[in-house]
Amino acid sequence: MFFTENFLLIWILVTAVPLFAALAGGMLKIWSAARHEAYDCAGGVTPPVEMLIPVKGVSSDQEVSLKSLLDQDYPQYQVALILESEQDPANAMVDRLCACHPHARKIVSGLSVSCAQKNHNLVEGVKRIKQDTDIIVFCDSTNVAPPNWLTMFTAPLRRRQVVASTTFRRFQPEPQTMGGVCQAIYATVILLLASLRPKPWGGATAILRKTFDDLRVVEQWSRTVIDDLVLGNILDKAGIKLLMDSRNTMTSPLKNQTVPQFMSYLDRQILFPKFTNPGMWLAAVVYALSLALAATVTAIIGVLFPLGLVGAGSAWISYQFLGTMTFVVVLLHAASGSGISLRKWLLCFFPFLFLSGFVFLRSVFLNYIDWHGRRYRVGRGGVVCWNGFLTRGEQGRS
């Protein structure tokens, strides 16, 4: 019994303490950034900025999201809305937005062959940016931003305090379904972890054009499956410090998000680093499975103790772990800024642990990524070895 309790204690400490320390550290970083005057002021020079936004299909609130990116108060910026083809369902919406916004234009990239379609869209967009563009901003089409977002987000680059900056997004589920809340929890975890070790991962990234060209990012994007993690690896290799701008986090509305939709989204989020950053992926797999198993074991012990089926020592350790996890949930909720009630957040956290654990486990056995109707077989470094269209049955399962 003594050995069992000591093993349980060590296991729980190894599982709970790093999670709490990492999330608390991320919170401190964000709070510190909120008080950092260097990024408060929106003044200074305003060189030409170009925003590249890949668009695929039409989703709820997408036109609202794109309009928010087109209605920024930055004095001189261009926006390229990039489609795979004019047969895309979003084509009419893009034409309508471009007609109403003189600084916007549509780019038709064509079908990708050697890389993911999103990468191909961005590569084609980069090839057609204006000659005088000083800063390039890459942004997802489902993000909503306030009118001063671009001015604030590019301020550190315009002052040459950094050469690259990234930010993440907060998901706002409407209504607050389990799938939507789980996705909001995931986004908050990534935001806090990325605050400690910045890496582009959704949301938006800004980079000086000269730096982007010097790093020859297009060559890497032209053969890989994802843009942001590959760019992060390029910056790391070059020794370039990336700023995580948590003050200008974006918002992504989630309409009627289901659990299967959340799991499909999480599949891609987990599989991308499997190929681009295998060490990070493997550590996350081991940790996620350990955390889900620890939550299961401690919950069972907590139920069995009142029945006299386990010892008091094991029960005390289990209750301490569950209490710590509850505090972690509250910490995440405080950092989320999502408007989700704490009650709903608490109810969805443990399902989130088990669902993400399952997806992490499943990722071990997959050597392909399904994304927007395409299947990509991927090799080392995220290099696309083969891609093709999914059948109707495969799309239903993805």
C-alpha positions in Angstrom: 0.0 0.0 0.0 2.8 2.4 0.9 4.5 1.7 -2.5 1.2 2.3 -4.3 0.6 5.6 -2.6 4.1 6.8 -3.3 3.8 5.8 -6.9 0.5 7.6 -7.2 1.9 10.7 -5.5 4.9 10.9 -7.8 2.8 10.3 -10.9 0.3 13.0 -9.9 3.1 15.5 -9.1 4.8 14.9 -12.4 1.5 15.3 -14.2 -0.1 18.2 -12.3 2.9 20.5 -11.4 4.3 21.1 -14.9 0.8 21.9 -16.2 0.1 24.3 -13.4 3.5 25.9 -13.7 3.3 26.3 -17.5 -0.2 27.8 -17.5 0.6 30.1 -14.6 3.7 31.2 -16.4 1.7 31.9 -19.5 -0.8 34.0 -17.4 2.0 36.0 -15.9 3.4 36.7 -19.4 0.0 37.9 -20.6 -0.5 40.1 -17.6 3.0 41.5 -18.0 2.4 42.3 -21.7 -0.8 44.1 -20.7 1.2 46.5 -18.7 4.0 46.9 -21.3 3.8 50.4 -22.6 6.0 49.6 -25.6 3.0 48.1 -27.4 0.4 50.6 -26.1 1.1 53.5 -28.4 -0.3 53.2 -32.0 1.7 56.2 -33.3 4.8 56.4 -35.4 5.4 55.8 -39.1 2.8 53.8 -41.1 4.6 52.1 -44.0 2.6 50.1 -46.6 1.2 46.9 -45.1 -0.4 44.0 -47.1 -2.7 41.4 -45.5 -3.0 38.0 -47.2 -6.1 36.1 -46.3 -6.8 32.6 -47.8 -10.5 31.9 -48.2 -12.1 28.5 -48.6 -15.8 28.0 -48.6 -18.5 29.9 -46.8 -19.1 29.6 -43.1 -21.3 31.4 -40.5 -20.1 34.9 -39.8 -17.3 34.7 -42.4 -18.4 37.8 -44.2 -18.6 39.7 -40.9 -15.0 38.4 -40.1 -13.6 39.5 -43.5 -15.4 42.8 -43.3 -13.7 43.5 -39.9 -10.3 42.9 -41.5 -11.2 45.2 -44.5 -12.4 48.0 -42.2 -9.2 48.6 -40.3 -8.2 52.2 -39.5 -4.6 51.7 -40.7 -3.9 54.6 -43.2 -2.3 52.6 -46.1 -2.9 48.8 -46.3 -3.9 46.4 -49.0 -5.8 43.1 -48.6 -5.6 40.1 -50.9 -8.4 37.6 -50.6 -7.1 34.4 -52.1 -9.3 31.6 -53.5 -8.4 28.3 -55.0 -10.8 28.9 -57.9 -13.8 31.0 -58.9 -15.9 27.9 -58.4 -15.4 28.2 -54.7 -18.6 28.9 -52.9 -17.0 32.0 -51.4 -16.3 33.6 -54.8 -19.4 35.8 -54.9 -18.8 37.0 -51.3 -15.2 37.9 -52.2 -16.3 39.8 -55.3 -18.9 41.7 -53.3 -16.4 42.7 -50.6 -13.8 43.7 -53.2 -16.3 45.9 -55.0 -17.0 47.7 -51.7 -13.4 48.1 -50.6 -11.0 49.6 -53.1 -7.9 48.5 -51.1 -9.0 44.8 -51.5 -8.4 42.5 -54.5 -9.1 38.9 -55.3 -6.4 36.4 -56.2 -7.2 33.0 -57.8 -4.3 30.7 -57.0 -5.2 27.5 -58.8 -5.0 24.0 -57.5 -2.0 23.0 -55.3 0.2 20.1 -56.4 3.2 20.0 -54.2 1.9 21.5 -50.9 -1.2 22.1 -48.9 -3.8 24.3 -50.6 -3.5 27.0 -47.9 0.3 27.2 -48.4 -0.2 27.4 -52.2 -2.7 30.3 -51.8 -0.3 32.2 -49.6 2.7 31.6 -51.9 0.6 32.9 -54.8 -0.4 35.9 -52.7 3.2 36.6 -51.8 4.2 36.6 -55.4 1.7 39.3 -56.1 2.2 41.7 -53.2 2.8 45.4 -54.0 6.4 46.4 -54.7 6.5 49.0 -51.8 5.0 46.7 -49.2 7.0 46.8 -46.0 5.1 44.5 -43.7 3.2 41.3 -44.7 0.4 40.1 -42.5 -1.0 36.5 -42.8 -4.4 36.1 -41.3 -7.1 33.4 -41.2 -10.5 34.3 -42.8 -12.6 33.4 -39.8 -11.1 35.9 -37.4 -12.8 39.0 -36.2 -10.7 42.1 -35.3 -11.6 45.5 -33.9 -10.9 48.6 -36.2 -7.6 49.4 -34.5 -6.2 45.9 -34.6 -3.9 46.2 -37.6 -2.4 49.5 -36.3 -1.8 48.0 -32.8 -0.6 44.6 -34.1 2.0 46.1 -36.5 3.3 48.7 -34.1 6.3 46.7 -32.8 7.4 46.0 -36.4 6.9 49.5 -37.6 9.2 50.7 -34.7 11.6 47.9 -35.6 11.4 46.5 -32.1 11.0 43.1 -33.7 11.0 41.7 -37.2 8.1 39.2 -36.7 5.1 39.1 -34.5 2.2 36.6 -34.0 -1.0 36.4 -32.1 -3.6 33.8 -31.5 -7.4 33.7 -31.4 -10.1 33.1 -28.9 -13.1 31.0 -30.0 -16.6 32.2 -29.1 -19.1 29.3 -29.4 -22.7 30.3 -30.2 -24.5 28.6 -28.5 -22.1 27.2 -25.9 -22.2 23.6 -27.0 -19.7 21.0 -25.6 -17.8 21.0 -28.9 -17.6 24.7 -28.9 -16.5 25.1 -25.3 -13.9 22.3 -25.7 -12.4 24.2 -28.7 -12.4 27.4 -26.6 -10.5 25.5 -23.8 -8.0 24.2 -26.3 -7.4 27.7 -27.7 -6.8 29.1 -24.2 -4.2 26.3 -23.4 -2.4 27.1 -26.7 -2.4 30.8 -26.0 -0.9 30.4 -22.6 1.8 27.9 -23.8 2.6 30.0 -26.8 3.1 33.0 -24.6 6.0 31.1 -23.0 7.5 29.9 -26.2 6.1 31.9 -29.1 5.4 30.1 -32.3 2.9 31.0 -35.1 -0.2 28.9 -34.6 -3.5 30.2 -36.1 -4.7 33.7 -35.7 -2.4 36.1 -37.5 1.4 36.6 -38.1 3.1 39.8 -39.2 6.7 39.9 -40.6 8.9 42.4 -42.3 8.9 41.8 -46.0 12.7 41.9 -46.2 13.0 39.3 -43.4 10.5 37.1 -45.1 12.3 37.3 -48.4 15.8 36.8 -46.8 14.6 33.6 -45.1 13.2 32.2 -48.4 10.0 31.1 -46.7 8.2 30.6 -50.1 10.6 27.8 -50.9 9.6 25.9 -47.8 5.9 26.7 -48.0 5.8 25.5 -51.6 6.4 21.9 -50.5 4.9 21.6 -47.0 1.5 21.0 -45.4 1.2 23.9 -43.0 2.3 27.6 -43.1 2.6 28.8 -39.5 4.5 26.0 -37.8 6.9 25.8 -40.8 7.5 29.6 -40.5 8.1 29.2 -36.8 10.8 26.6 -37.4 12.4 28.8 -40.0 12.5 31.7 -37.6 13.9 29.4 -34.8 16.6 28.1 -37.1 17.6 31.6 -38.1 17.7 32.6 -34.4 15.0 35.3 -34.9 13.0 36.1 -31.8 9.2 36.0 -32.4 6.9 38.3 -30.4 3.7 36.7 -29.1 1.3 39.6 -29.0 -1.3 38.4 -26.5 -2.8 41.9 -26.3 -4.1 41.8 -29.8 -5.6 38.3 -29.8 -8.4 37.8 -32.3 -11.9 36.3 -32.0 -13.3 33.4 -34.0 -17.1 32.8 -33.7 -18.1 29.2 -33.6 -21.7 28.5 -34.7 -23.3 25.3 -33.5 -20.0 23.5 -33.1 -20.5 19.8 -32.5 -18.1 17.4 -30.8 -17.2 15.6 -34.1 -16.4 19.0 -35.6 -14.2 19.8 -32.7 -12.4 16.5 -32.9 -11.9 16.9 -36.7 -10.4 20.4 -36.0 -8.2 19.0 -33.2 -7.0 16.1 -35.4 -5.3 18.6 -37.7 -4.0 20.7 -34.9 -2.3 17.7 -33.4 -1.2 16.1 -36.7 0.6 19.2 -38.1 3.3 19.2 -35.4 3.6 15.4 -35.7 5.4 16.0 -39.0 6.8 19.5 -38.5 7.8 19.3 -34.9 7.9 15.6 -33.9 9.6 16.2 -30.5 6.9 18.7 -29.5 4.2 16.3 -30.7 5.6 13.3 -28.9 5.9 15.2 -25.6 2.3 16.4 -26.0 1.0 12.9 -26.7 2.7 11.4 -23.6 1.5 14.3 -21.4 -2.0 14.4 -22.7 -2.5 10.6 -22.2 -0.9 10.8 -18.7 -3.2 13.7 -17.8 -6.3 11.9 -19.0 -5.4 8.7 -17.3 -4.5 10.5 -14.1 -7.9 12.3 -14.1 -9.7 8.9 -14.6 -7.7 7.1 -11.9 -8.1 9.9 -9.3 -11.9 10.2 -10.0 -12.3 6.5 -9.5 -10.4 6.5 -6.3 -12.4 9.5 -5.1 -15.6 7.5 -5.7 -14.3 4.3 -4.1 -12.9 5.9 -0.9 -16.3 6.6 0.7 -17.1 2.9 0.1 -14.1 1.9 2.0 -12.4 0.2 -1.0 -9.2 2.3 -1.1 -6.9 3.8 1.6 -7.1 7.3 3.0 -3.6 8.1 1.6 -4.6 7.4 -2.0 -7.8 9.2 -1.5 -6.1 12.3 -0.1 -3.7 12.4 -3.1 -6.6 12.0 -5.5 -8.6 14.7 -4.0 -5.5 17.0 -4.0 -5.1 16.3 -7.7 -8.7 16.9 -8.5 -8.6 20.1 -6.5 -5.5 21.3 -8.4 -7.1 20.5 -11.7 -10.2 22.5 -10.7 -8.0 25.4 -9.9 -6.3 25.0 -13.4 -9.8 25.1 -15.0 -10.5 28.3 -13.1 -7.2 29.7 -14.2 -7.9 28.9 -17.9 -11.3 30.4 -17.6 -9.9 33.7 -16.3 -7.5 33.8 -19.3 -10.0 32.8 -21.9 -11.9 36.1 -22.3 -14.6 34.0 -24.1 -17.7 35.0 -22.1 -18.4 31.3 -21.4 -19.8 30.8 -17.9 -17.5 29.2 -15.4 -20.1 26.4 -14.8 -20.1 25.5 -18.5 -16.3 25.7 -18.5 -16.0 23.3 -15.6 -18.6 20.8 -17.0 -16.7 20.6 -20.3 -13.1 20.5 -19.1 -12.9 16.8 -18.2 -14.7 15.8 -21.5 -12.1 18.0 -23.2 -9.3 16.0 -21.5 -10.7 12.7 -22.6 -11.5 13.7 -26.1 -8.1 15.3 -26.6 -6.4 12.3 -25.1 -8.3 10.1 -27.6 -7.3 12.3 -30.6 -3.7 12.4 -29.4 -3.7 8.6 -29.2 -5.3 8.3 -32.6 -2.6 10.6 -34.1 0.1 8.0 -33.4 -1.4 5.7 -36.0 -2.1 8.3 -38.8 0.3 9.3 -41.5 -2.0 11.6 -43.4 -4.0 14.8 -42.8 -7.5 15.5 -44.1 -8.2 19.1 -44.7 -10.9 20.9 -46.7 -11.7 17.9 -48.8 -8.1 16.9 -49.5 -5.9 14.2 -48.0 -2.2 14.9 -47.6 0.3 12.2 -47.0 3.2 13.9 -45.2 6.8 13.2 -44.5 9.6 14.6 -42.3 9.5 18.3 -41.9 5.9 18.5 -43.0 6.9 17.9 -46.7 3.8 16.8 -48.7 4.6 13.5 -50.4 1.1 13.0 -52.0 -2.3 14.7 -52.0 -5.6 13.9 -53.5 -9.3 14.6 -53.1 -11.3 12.7 -50.5 -14.2 10.6 -51.5 -17.7 11.5 -50.2 -17.4 8.7 -47.6 -14.0 9.8 -46.5 -15.2 13.4 -46.1 -18.0 12.2 -43.9 -15.6 10.4 -41.6 -13.0 13.3 -41.5 
